[in-house]
Amino acid sequence: MRVVVFGANGYIGNRTVLNLAAHAHEVTGFVRSESAATAVRAAGATAVVGSLTDAKVLESVLATHEAIVWLVQLALEDEQRVVDGLLRAIRKRGKTFVFTGGASVLSESTAGEWSENVYSEGDSFVPRRQLRVRAETENIVRVASQYGVRSIVVRPPLVYGHGGCKVISDLYHSARQTGAVCYIGRGLNVYSHCHVDDVAELIRLAIERGSSGALYHCVAGESTYRSMAEAIARSLEVATRSVSMEEAEKIWDKFTATTVFSSCSRTRSPGARRELGWAPQRERSDILAECLQPAYAAETGRNLASWIQPGNPSASTNPA
C-alpha cells in the first residue's frame, strides 16, 4: 500500500516509517525541511518537503497515496484545523486516515496520587478542560468514517525506547537542575506505557486490518513516576525528591508539570489485541530498563517541544 506519514522524521514517525517499509509498504514521509527529508530517506522512504499550508502540495500527496498517517505535533487548535482539512479533502475517496493522538486526553490531575480509573477503547470519559480540543479532534476523525473515509484513531500512552522518551529525559533534566530526580507529591501517579516499536507495529496493523471509525490503544504496562525517578537516581547516584506543583513548573514548564508529572493516565488495549492481533513484545516492555539507557545521561540540555509555550498549559499532545 502507498502510505504517506506526516511527521515521518519524529520519534514515533521514524519507527513507523521503518516498520512500514520493512513490511513492503511504499512509504512517503511528509516533512518541513530538507534535513528532515534526509533522515526519512535513510529510513527507507521517499520524502516530500512541504508546508501544511500549501494546498497544492497537500492535494498532490493525498491524491497519490492510499493511506495517510498523522504523527505531527502541533498546538491542539492547529492540529484540529489541519486534520479536519485533510479529512474533508479525502471525503468519498475510500482512503485510510490514521490519526495518532495520545492517552493524555484521558489524564486526571491527581497531584501525584494513584487513581484506580483505567480506560479501554470503548469506555466513556470527560476530558480535562485543556484537552477537550484533542477529544473533539478524535471525534472528528472517527465521524469521518461516515463520509467515505476509512478513518481510525490510535491513542498511544507514554512512549519510550531507543533513548527517545521525553518524560524520561525530563526526569534526568530535573537531576541536572536540582541535584535530585524529582516527582510531584508522593509520585504514585501512573501513565500506562508502550515501547515505540510496538506503537509503530500497531499503526501498521491499523492500516492493514483496522475497522473504519475505530479507536485503538496500545499498552504494555505501567509504572509510577516515583519508581522511574528512583531507578534513575540509583543510576546517577543522587537522591530523589518530592516537589510541589509550583516548583515543578519551574523545573519543567506549566504544561509538563500539570498535565504530565502530576497526572494519572491508565489505559488497557483489549480492542487492539482482539481486532488487530496486536501484542507488545515482552522483551522490550520494561520501562525501568529504558530509564537506564545511556543516551539520557549524556544529554546536556532540555529540548522544549515547539507546541509548548512556557506558562501556557493550553498547548498539548501525547506526553511521549
Stockholm file with secondary structure:
# STOCKHOLM 1.0

chainA/1-320         MRVVVFGANGYIGNRTVLNLAAHAHEVTGFVRSESAATAVRAAGATAVVGSLTDAKVLESVLATHEAIVWLVQLALEDEQRVVDGLLRAIRKRGKTFVFTGGASVLSESTAGEWSENVYSEGDSFVPRRQLRVRAETENIVRVASQYGVRSIVVRPPLVYGHGGCKVISDLYHSARQTGAVCYIGRGLNVYSHCHVDDVAELIRLAIERGSSGALYHCVAGESTYRSMAEAIARSLEVATRSVSMEEAEKIWDKFTATTVFSSCSRTRSPGARRELGWAPQRERSDILAECLQPAYAAETGRNLASWIQPGNPSASTNPA
#=GR chainA/1-320 SS CEEEEETTTSHHHHHHHHHHHHTTCEEEEEESSHHHHHHHHHTTCEEEECCTTCHHHHHHHHHTCSEEEECCCCCHHHHHHHHHHHHHHTTTTTCEEEEECCGGGGCEECTTCCCCCCBCTTCCCCCCGGGHHHHHHHHHHHHGGGGTCEEEEEECCEEECTTCCHHHHHHHHHHHHHSEEEEETTCCCEEEEEEHHHHHHHHHHHHHHCCTTCEEECCCEEEEHHHHHHHHHHHHTCEEEEECHHHHHHHSCHHIIIIIITEEBCBCCHHHHHHHCCCCCGGGCCHHHHTTCHHHHTCCSCCCCTTCBTTBTTCCCCCC
#=GC SS_cons         CEEEEETTTSHHHHHHHHHHHHTTCEEEEEESSHHHHHHHHHTTCEEEECCTTCHHHHHHHHHTCSEEEECCCCCHHHHHHHHHHHHHHTTTTTCEEEEECCGGGGCEECTTCCCCCCBCTTCCCCCCGGGHHHHHHHHHHHHGGGGTCEEEEEECCEEECTTCCHHHHHHHHHHHHHSEEEEETTCCCEEEEEEHHHHHHHHHHHHHHCCTTCEEECCCEEEEHHHHHHHHHHHHTCEEEEECHHHHHHHSCHHIIIIIITEEBCBCCHHHHHHHCCCCCGGGCCHHHHTTCHHHHTCCSCCCCTTCBTTBTTCCCCCC
//
